[in-house]
Amino acid sequence: MMKMKKIAALASVGAIALGGFAACSSSGSSSADGKGKVYFLNWKPEQEQAFKAIAQEYSKAKGVDVKVVTAASGTYEQTLKSEISKSDAPTLFQINGPVGLASWNKYALDLTDTPLVKSLKDPNLALKGEDGKVYGTPAAVEGYGIIYNKAIMDKYFGLEGAKAKSMDEIEGFDKLKEVADDMQAKKAELGIDGVFASTSLASGEDWRWQTHLSNIPMYYEYKDAGVTDEKTVTFKYNENFKKLFDLYLTDSTVEKTLTPSKTVTDSMAEFAQGKAAMVQNGNWAWSQIKDVSGNVVKEENIKFLPMYTGVPGEEKQGLAVGTEAFMAVNKKASEADQKATLDFMNWLYTDDAGKKHVINDLGFIAPYSNYAEADTPKDPLAKEIATYISNKDLYAVPWVFTTYPSQKFKDDFGQALAQYASGNLDWPKVVSTFVDGWAAEKK
């Protein structure tokens, strides 16, 4: 979600807020004509409007009842727990990788032999259980990094005494910090409130840091150990995390003590309105930029930069690319509802009418064989992801956060980061929250 969130990715999961739901189309129990029905529980609020339109179009074309419910930000797991036990339970839901599957495997239908799973470009992208069967298929491949406004950066590069002359010179944390610090000192001259948009640390709004930013150091910790998961961790690269996190807090549009009240919407609005030169987020954020009232950022000026943390060799590091949002079908639903749900998934990804929505409205980079290079979404962030993926000189950082032990672990870490930003918690306590929370939740 995202969120992964977020994929990762995709994006982010997480305290029940049924009042925050948004439904579309009609609901109700099984259809009288035996066609079955679809109830999709969506976890990305920013895609709510697109899924509403998709559901309405499919219902009209196929005569099948489709309901979409969107959980409020940060509430997906609790919402799913509440909804799955109802008689009118979701038939299509999302799981965030191996940890999510461990929680929801008794509800996940075996998708191994479905046409959609068989058409995956990379079979390894499927979410498999310990039995080797597929229980989740990716909604999209996504990526995230530091989004920047090229127009503001070019204005800075043209200033006398600028610490760099182009983005090509920023290939690691040291240069990024040097440039950002200088830009912050010259923010009035650049017409910005700060280099980085505000660090959103309000409860449920902190997934960009407790999940997406922490993915970078944890990727390197796993890499050093030659593993893909760990029962216990040391947060070996916590100082690298701290470097970039501190930079976000210091060279910001707001005082760091205000960040525990800031939301992702606040942050994205600051970037869209030209108040900040950079913001950490993923390709899903395009709608959060273009639809903001007062948006001044032109499409051609929206670019990505890797999240540098000072790790040796990071000049070859690309964006964090992966998938977190795996689509699962409720095996406890009726056979008619299961079939209706599988038909809806196939239509969305393989029919020309559905495919159009995947590319243009959802902005998904779909990992299925019927998607060619020309089928990359046209939005600037998706194009940037595709460019980075095709750059053979850079390595992508995989989404290891799908192995994080629980939402509680991430929430506790996020709260510790908010306390640190407020000046109420020292860094060693933040590290111990991460390490101890991981061990406790992995049990």
N, C-alpha and C positions, 0 to 999 in steps of 0.2 A: 501498500500500500502502500504504503502505503501503503502509507501508507502504506506494502508494501505496498505494506504496506503494503514488494514494494514491491521486487522485485520486486525477490525478492523479491515481479515485481514487482498483482503484483503488488505492494505496497504495504500495507500495514494493517495490523489487526488490533483488536483490542477490546463497560460498565453500562449497564443497560439503559437505554433511553428510547423507549418505544414511542414516545411522543415525537421523536425526531425522524420517524419513518416518512418516506415519501412513496406512495403507491401509485401504480398506473394500471390502466386497463381494469377489467373486472376481476373479482376474486370468486371465492365460493368453493364448494366441494366438486368432486368429479363431474365432468360434463355428462349430460343425459344421453348424448349421441354416441358415447363410447370412444370419442376421440382422445380423451385424456386432457389434462391441462398442465400448464407449466407455472411454477412459482419459483422465481429466481431471487435469492437473497444476495444483493450486491454489496460490496464492502468499500467501494470508492465513491464518496459523495460527489466528486467532481465529474463523474460519468453518469450521474443520475438522469440528467435530461436526455442524453443520447440513448440510454437504455429505455427510457419512456417512449421515445419515438420509434425505436426498433420494435418494442413489444406491440405497440399500436399497429404498426405496418404489418407485422406477422399475423396478428389476430385477424386483421381485416382480410389479408390474402388467403389465409389457410383455414379460417373459421375455428381456430384453436384459442382457448382462453389462456392468456399470458398475464401473469401478475409480477411486477417488479417491486421489491421493497428494498430501500437503501438504509442501512444502519448508519446512525450518526457517527461522526469521526471518532475513532478510538473505542468503539463499542461492539465491534463485530462478534467477537467470541461469545460475550454474554448474550447478545441478541440471538445468535444462532442457538445457544443452549435453550433459550426461552421458546423460540419458534419451532425447533425440531421436535419438541415433545407434544405439539398441538396436533389435532386431527387434520388440520389443513396445513401441513408442514411444508417447508421448501422442498421442491423436487430437484432444484439445481442450486448448489451452494459452492462456496470457495474455501479452499484449505491452503494454509501458508507453508507448504512443504512437509518434510518428514515429521516435524513436531506436531503440526496440525493433523497429519494423518494418524498419528498415535492416539490423538484425542477422538477422532471421528471415523476411524476405520470400520466400526460396526454399522455405520450408516452409508459407507461409500460402496457403490456398485463397481463390479469388475468391468473395466472398460477396455481390457486388453485387445479384444477382437473387433472393436468398433472402427468404422472407416476413418474417423477423425484421428484417432490415435495411430492408426496404420499409416496415415499420411504425414506424420511428423518428419521434418527434415532431419532432425537429430533425435533418434529414439531415446537418448539419454536425458532429454528434457522432460520426459514423462515422469510422473510421480509414482514410484513403485513401492509396494509393501515388501516385507521380509520374504514373502513367498514368490517374489519376482513378478507378480501381477500388477497391472496398471490400475490405479484407483483415482488418478487425477491427470487431466491433460491441460497444458498451459494455455491461458487466455491470450498471452502475448509474451514477447521478449521485450524487456524494457531496459533503460539505462539511466544513470544519474551521475551528476558531478556538480561543478560550479557553473551555473549559467551566468554569462556576462553580456553586457550591452556594449557592442563593438564601437558604437558612436561615442560613448563616454570614454572608453579606453583610448580611442584614437585622439580624442581631445587632450587627454593626459599626455600621451606620447609626444604630442606637438609642443608641450610646455618646455620652457628652458629648464635644464637641470633634471628632466625626467629620468627615472632610474632604469628605464628601458625604452626602446624605440618601437617595439612591436610585441604582440603576444607570443611570437616565436621564441623570444628570449626567456619566457616564463616556463621553465621545464622542471621546476622543483620548488620546494617550500621556501627556501631562503630567498629566491628572487621574488616569489609571490609576496612574501612578507615585506620585502624592501619596497616593492611597488605599492602595495596596499597602504603601508605606513605613510609613504610620501603623498599618496592620493588623499589620505585622511587629513593630512596637514594642509592640503590645498583644496579641501572640499568646497570652500566658498568660490574659489576660482573656477572649479569644475561645475558648480551649480547643483551639487548633490548634498544630501544630509549626512551621508556616510558611504563608505565603500560597500559594505555588506548590508543587505536588508536585515531587519531585526531577527534575532535568534528566538524563534517561537518556543517558549518553555512552559506555556500554560498546560494544564493537565489534558492529555489526549491530543496535544498539538506538538509534542516533542519527538515524534518518530524520526524526524530527519537527523537527529543527533544520537538518541539512544539506540537506534537501529541502523540507519544508513551510514552515519559517520563512523560508528564503532565497527562497521563491517570492514573498513580499510585495515585497521590494526589487527583485527581478528583473522583476516585473510592471511596476513603475513605470519601471524603466530601459528596458524594451521600449516602454512607452507613450510616453515622452519621445522615443524614436528613431523611433516610428511603424513598428515592425517586429514580427514574430512569432517571430524567431529571429536569432541573431548568431553569426558565426564567432569573434569576439573580444568581450569585455565589459570594463567598467571596474569593475564592482561599485560603481556610482555611489552607491547608497544603503546602503553598508556600515555607515555610522555609525548609520543607522536600525535596521538589523539588530542592531547592537551594543547599542543602547539597550534593546530588549526582551529580548535574550539576557542582558544583564547584570542586568536586573530579575529574570528567572527565577532566576539564580544567587544573587543577593543576598537576595531576599525568599523564601527557600526553606525546606523542611523539613530540609535537610541542608547541611553546609558544602560549598562549591563544589569543594573538593579531593577530595571523595568521589564526585562525579558520574561520573567515568570508570568506576566500578564499578557504576553503577545501570542497571537495565533498565526497559523500558516497564511490565512487570508490577509492579515496585516502585512506580513512579510512580502507576499507576492504583489500586493497593491503598491507597496513602496517601490518595488522593482519596476512594475508596469508604468508607474507614474514618473519614472526617471529620477526618483529620490535616492536610489542606490545603483551602483554599477554592477554588483554581483549578488547572487543568491544561490544557495545550495538547494537543488531539487532535481527532479527527473523529467523525462520527456512528457509525462502526463500533465505537467504544469502549463503546457501551452494554453489551454483554455483559461487557466487562472491568470494568464497574462493578457491575452487578446480581449477577453470579455470584461476586464476591469474598466470601470468608468474613469475616463481621463487618461487612458493608456496612450503613451507617447512613443513606445518602443516599436520601431519598424521591424518587420519580419527578417529582413536581410541583416539586421544588426544583432540578432539573437544567436549566441554561440555557446559552446561548452568548453570547459577547461577541467582537466582531471583534478581530483581532490588530493593535493600534495600534502604530505605530513612529515617530510624529512627522512624517509626511509631510503637507504642506499640503493641506487639504481632506479629511482623512481622517474627518471627522465624517459624511461620506456613504458611507464604506467599509463594506461588509457582510462576509460570510464569504468564504472561499476556496472556490469551488464549481467542480466539473468532473468529469472522469472520467480515470482512468489505466488501469484494468483493462479492456483490450479482449480479447474472446474471439476466438481464431483457431482454425481447423480445419486439421489437418495434411494438406496436399495430397499427401504421400507415403504416406499411409495407404491401405489398399485402398478401393475404391469402396463396399463394404458397410460398412466402418467409418466412412467419411465420412458416408454416409447415416444410419447409426445415431447418429452424433454430432450431425448437424444436427437429426434428429428429437428427440433429447434436449434440445437447446437450445430448440427450438420448444415442446416440452412444458413445460419449466421456466418459460418466460415467457408463454405464451399459453393453456395449458390451466388450467382453474380449480384443479386439484389442484396443479400446479406453481407457479402464481401465488401460492397460499396460502403456500408456502415462501419465495418471493421476498420477500413482504411481512412475514410474521411471524417467520420463522426467520433468514433472511439479513439482514433489515432493509434491503433495497435500495430506493432511490427509483428505480424503473425508468423509463427514458426512452422507453417504447413507447406507442403510441396506445391500446392497450386498458387502460391504467392511468389511472383518473380520480383526482380529488382524494381521494376516499374510500379509495383504494388506497395511500395513504401509510402506511408502517409506523407502528405505534402507539407505538413507543418514543419517549421524550421528546426525544432528540437528532435523530431524523428529523423529528419535528414542528417542532423549532426550525429545521432547514434549510429545510423547506417554507415556514415563516413568513418567513424572511429572503428567500428567493427571490421570494416574492410581494410583498415590500415595495418598491414602485416608487420610494421616496425614497432607496433605497440601491443602490449598484452592487456587484455580486459581483466578486471578484478571480478571474480565470480561472487555471487550473492551467498556468502556463507551464513548470513543471518537467519536463513531458513532453518538452521540447526540450533538457534538460540532456545534455551530450555522452556520459556513460558512468557506469556504477556506480563505476568507479575514481575518477573525478572527485569523486563524492559521498562516497565512503569517505575519500579523502584530506582533503577539507574537514572531514569529521566528526572525523577524527583530530586535525586542527589545532585544532578547537574544544575537544576534550578536553584538549589540551596547554595551550591558553589558559586553560581553567577551572582547570587544575592550577597555573597560574602559571609554566609552563615556556616559554611562547611569547607574544611581544607581539602586539598587534592588527595592525600593518602586515604581519607575517609571515602572519597568517591571511588577510588580504586578498590578498596575493601568491599564496598557495596556491590561492585561488579563481580569480583572474585567469589565472595561468600554467597551472593545471591545465585550465581551460576551453579555452584556446587550443591546448594540446598535444593534448588528447583530441578536439577538434573536427577536427583534421587527419586 
